[in-house]
């Protein structure tokens, strides 16, 4: 995501324009070679404020400021775009562009080569853009355009036309969408319908993108996510967007759609609008299951999506470089996060000893190593000394790592020739996960004041004899 530009504090619009042109000139001069004196002089002449502003006023008709655009509907559609500030829209109970109020970002469509004109009009002085100042007939803004008041007003009229509707009236296009909307009471009568030509609310889409990016990748959410993984109290809010989809617009040339679309690299978020699905509470627990991997873990949506993405990525035979390692590690981190979350959910929702104190024997088939992993508080029960010993013996984490590795190999098999080497790698990734699996294990051992290394290993029989019970 591109970093937001921090506005420079200018004392006047004249100073802002001069600094803007100086920066543009410097970038062009840096590209000239030694001995091109004539070319350099021509560039300096072109960037004189008076000349550059006049040329910019001629090019402004090539672009149009919009809040609702037709291009995202179809890139080849030709028709009306609208610039309507959200505060001028009627208030509604539903979410829409009107909810943005004064906090919105305008977009620009048209010739990408003329976008420098829009950058000029976005220059700010005291929190106010040059465009807004010109709309308000601000004397400082007018004087910055030209010393001659007549010429200054002519330039002003040209620049503010950026937000005005194009001549010829509203129009649509065969590639634009249209729909009939019922406004009357009789659905069988044509006169009770109005024909709508929907436009893309580009300013609202930008606001949504900015918020989702911050919620997903911002430092505050990273801290909340870390606290959730470590099961620690946290004052902030953890944001998650289930079923989030991304629509890419513009392909390799997102600037052909709009300026904001280019800044987002074509990325437009689509929030899930699927109806809720009822899930049985027993579906969250390993009822009559031998393993949580095959019964509970794989049905988690994020796990299915990540396994599918990892399989497709490995099947593409990526180059053995740093980018490949980082991509693979990111996908594996997602699986580990989901695995830690699954264990945490079961440990929080089920009482200590749920794997054994079950009159209906619903969990009797569950693998013993997975019982040690998912029901650790059972080791605190006085009637479970053998289970406590097995937990502290610390053979079970390696067994869980092996079960995870075999499960992942099974999920990825197909075109991929996976074997023991890959299984060892998946096992190593889980057992060295410092922020998840190992962190939770370390917390439990610290809680029971148990050493992180157990030098003496007793047999079950010896432990049972020491406790006065039958082996």
N, C-alpha and C positions, 0 to 999 in steps of 0.2 A: 504494500500500500504506500503510495507516495506521501512523504511528509508534508504537513500543512505549512504553507509559507507564512512566516511571521511578518506582518506589515511593518515597514520602516516608518519611524516617526518623522514626518516632514513638517516644516513650519508653514508652508504655503503650497498651493497647487503648482505654482511656477517652479518652485524648487523640486517638487516631485516629478514634473515632466522633464526637467533638465537632467535629473539623475537617471530617469528611465531611458532617455535617449543616449546619455553618456554610456550607460551599461551596454545597450544594444550596439552602439558604435564600437566600443572596445572589443566586443566579441567578434565583430566582422573584421576589424583591423588585425586581430590576432591571426586570422586565417590568410592574410595577404603575405606575400613573400617579399624578400628584400629586392629593391629595384623597381617595385610596382608603385612608384610615387604618384603617377597619374590616377591609378585606381584608388589609392588611399585618399587623395585629395577629393575625388568624386564622392567617396563614402562620407567624408567629413561634410561636404556640401549637402548631401542628401539628408544628413541627420541634423542639419540646422533646424531648430524648433519651428520657425515659420514655414519652411519648405515641407518638413516632414508632416506637420499637422494638416497642411493643405492636401497633401497626397493621401493621408489617412482618411480625410473627410470624403475623398472620392471613392475610396475602397470600402467604406463602411456599409454600402448597400449590398456587398457580397456576403455579409453575415447578418444574422438576426438573433437578438436575445430572446430566449423563450423560457417559460416555466412548464409548458405542455407541448411536447414535440411529436411530429408525425414519423420521423425517421426510424425510431425504435420499433414502430409497428411493422414497417418494411423498409429496408434501406433504399429501395428504388422508388418509393412512393413520393409523389409531388403534390403538395397541397398546403393548407393553412397550418401554421404554427401559432401558438398564442403566448403572450407574455401577460400574465395576470398575477399581481402580487397577492399572496395568500390572505393578507388582511382585507382585501377587497372582495373576497369570496364570501358567500352567505354561510353563516355558522350551521353546522349539522352535528347530530349526535354520533354519526359514523366517522371513522378515521378517514381523513382526506388531506389534501394540500392546505385547506383552510387552517388546519391545526398548527401549521408552521409559524403563523403570525408574521412578525418582522424578522424572525430567525430563519431565513432561507437563503439559498445560493442559486442565483440565476445561471442558466445554461446558454450556450451559443451553438447555433447550427449554421452551416454554409461552408464557404471556401476556407479550408484550414490555413491557407497562406495568408488570410486576412485576420487571423486571430490576434495578431499583435495589436490591432486597434482595440480589441476588447480588453487586452491586458492594460493598455493605456487608461481606459475608462474605469478600470478597477482600482487604480491608484487611490490610496486613502490619505486623508489629512484630518486629524482629530476624529478618527473613527467614521469618517464620511467619505464615500467614494466620489470620484470626479463625475461619474455619470449622475449620481443623485444630486450633486451640487449644481450641475448644469440644468437638471430638471427643475430645480428650485430657483434658477436664474441668479445663482450666487455670484456677487461681484468679483470675488477673488478668483473663482474658477473661470469666469469670462475674461478677466484681465490676463490670465495665464495663457489663454488661447491666442490673443492678439491685442496689441496696444490700440488698434483701431476698433471702436465699439461696433461699427457696422460689420466689419470682417469677423469680429469675435462672435456676434450673434449668428452670422451665416455658418460659421464652423459649429457653433452650438446646435443649431437646428439639424445639421447633418449628423452629428454624433448621437443626438437623442432619438433620431429616427431608428436607431438600433432596436428599440423596444416597441416601436409602433407597427401595427399590422401592415402588411404589404398591400399595395394598391390592387384593385380588381375584386375585392370582396372575398368572403370565405369560399373555399373550394375543397373538394375531396379528390380522390384518385381511385382508379380500379384496383390498385394494390393496397389501398387503405381499408380498414375494417369499417363496416356499417352494421347497425342492428336496429330493429324496430322495438321501441320501448312502450309498454302499455301505460297510458296516462289517464284513460277513461275507465268506465265500469264494465263495458261490453267487450270481451276479448274477441268476439266474432265480427266486430265492426271496424273497418279500416280506419275510419276517422278518429278512433280512440287510441291510435298509435302515433308516436312521433319518431322520426328517423334520426338516430344518433350516429355521430362519427367520432368514436373515442380516440383520444390522444394519450400519449405516454406522459405521466406526471413526473417529469425528469427531476424537478427540485425535490419532490417527496422521495423519489428513489435515491437521490444523493443523501438525504437526511437519514434514511433507513440504512444505507450502506455505511455511513459514518458511525452510526450507533452500533450496528452489528460488529463492525471491525473493532471498535473499542471494547465491546462486551466480550469478544472472542479472544483478542490478542493484547488488550491493554494490561498494564502492570497490575491494576487493582484486581482484575479477574484472574490473573496468573497467581496472585497471592491467595485469593479465595479458593482457586482450584487446588493449590498445594495443600491448603488447610483441609480441604475435603478429602484429599488422598491420604493425608496423615491422620484423619479423624480428630482434628484439633478445633477448638473453638475459634471463631473468626467473626469480627464485627461487621465485615462487609457482606456484600451480596454476590452469590455465585450465579452467573448468567449462562444459560444453555439454550440453544435453539434446535429442538428435535426436528428432524426431517427437513433441514435447511437445504435448499437447492440453489444452484447458480446458473443464470442464463448469460451466456457470452454474446455480446453484440458487436458487430463490425469485423469479426475475424482478425486478420493481421493488420487492419487499418481501422481501429476503433475511433480515430479522430473523424472519420467520415460520418459517424453517427452524431456526435456532439463533443463539445469540449470536456464536459464532466465525464462522459463515457470514456474519453481518452485518458483522463486522469485516473479513472478506475480500472484502466487496462481492459475495458470491455466487460467488467464483472458487474452483474446486477443480481442482487439477492432476491430469492422468492421464498416467502415464509410458507410453511406447511399449512394447508387448508383442509386436510383430511379430517373426516369425522372421527370422534373418539371411538376406540375399540375396547370392548369389555374383555378384561383378562381375569381369569380365575385366580384367586389368591394362592391356591395350591400350585399354580404354574410357576410361582416364584421359588418353590422349594423342590429338592430332589426326591419327590415321592416315588417309591418303588424303582429308583434309579441306581445303577451301579456307579455312575460318575456324573458329576455336574457339568463336565465338559460337553458331553453329548446331549444332555437333557436341558440344561439351563444356559450354558455359556454361549453356544452357537446360535440360540434363538434371539439373543440381544441384537437389536438392529445395527448398532455401531460395530459389533463384532462381525456380523455377516458382511457389512459393507467393507470393513477393513480387510477381512480375509480375501474377499473378491478382488479388492484393489491390489493387495500384495501378490496374489496369484497372477493377475494380469501383468503386473510390473515385472515379476521374475520371468514370466513366459516371454516377455519382450527381449530377453537376453541383453540387459543393459551393460554398458561399459563398466569395468571394475575400477571406478574412480571415486573420489570423495562425494560427488553429488549422488551417486548410486547408494553409497553407504548411508548418507544422511536420509535419503528417501526411505530406505529399508528400515532404519532405526526409528524414524518418525512413525511408520506404520506399526512396528512392533511395540513402541511406547503406547500407542493407542490401545492395543490388545492388553498390555499389562495394566493400564489404567482401568480397563473394563474388568479385568480379573480381580484386581484389588477391590474395586467397587462391589463386585458380586459377593466376595467374601465378607466385606464390611456390612452389606445389607443383610445377609443371613445371620451374622453375629449380633446385629442390632435387633432384628425382628424376632429371632427365636431365643428361647430361654436357655441358659447353660444346661448342658446334658441332653439337648433335644435329640441327639443321635442315638441315645440309649433309652431315655425315658419316654417311650412312645408305645402306649398300649396297643395301638393298631399295627405296629411293626411296619410303618410306612417307609422308614429309613434303614431298615435292616440290611438291605442289599448294598448300601453305599460303601464304597471302598474305604478300608480302615485308615489308610494314609490321608484320604480326603476328610475323614471324620476328625483326625488330629488337626488338620488345617482349618476346617470350617467351624469346629466346635471347641476352640481352645479353652474356654472357661469351664468345660467339663472337667478339666484337670484340677480345678479348685474344689470339686465336690469330695467330701471325705470318703465316700464309698467308691471312689475311682482312683486308687493308688497306682494300679497298673497302667491306666491311661495316662496319669500324670508322669509316670516314669518314661513311658514311650514318647510322650511329648518332649520331655527334657533330654531324652536320648539323642534327639536331633538327626535321626535317620530319615524322617518323613519329608523334610523340605526337598531333599534330593529326589525322593520318590515323586513328589508333586512336580518337580522340574522335568522329570522323565515323562510323566503322564502328559504334561502340557506339550512337550516336544513331540511325542508320538501323535497326539491329537492334531497338532498343527501340521505335521507331515501328512497325515491322512487328509486334511482339508485342502492341502496344496497339490496333492498328487493329481496326475492327469498327464499333461504334456511334460511335466517336470520330473527328472530322474532324481528323486530325493531319497536319501538313505541315512546311515548312521552319522555321517559328518554333519549334515544339516540338523539332525536331531540334537547332536551335542551342542551346536550353536544356539538352537532355540532354548535348550535347557540352561545354558550359560547366561543367556540374556535375562531369563527370569530370576535366576539365583543371584545375579549381580545387580538387580534393580534396586539401587540405593534409595530411590524416592518412593518405592511402593512396597513390594513383597518383603525385602530385607528390612525396611524401616519398620513395618508392622511387627515383624518377628523380633526385632531388637527391642521394641517397646514392651512386648509381652514378657520377654526374658528379664528386662529391667524391672518390670512390675513385680515379678516373683523373686527378685534378687538372685537370679540364677546366673552362674558363670556362663560366658559366651563360648566357653570350651569345657567339655565334661571329660576329664581324663580317665575316670573309673567308670566302667560300663558293667552293671549288674545284669544277671539274667532275670527273666520274669519269675522263675521259681525262687530265686534268692530274694527278690523283692517281696514276693508273696509270703515267704517264710518269715522275713523280718517284720512283716505287718501282722503276723499271726493268722493269716487266711490260707485257704487251700490254693495251691498253684493252679 
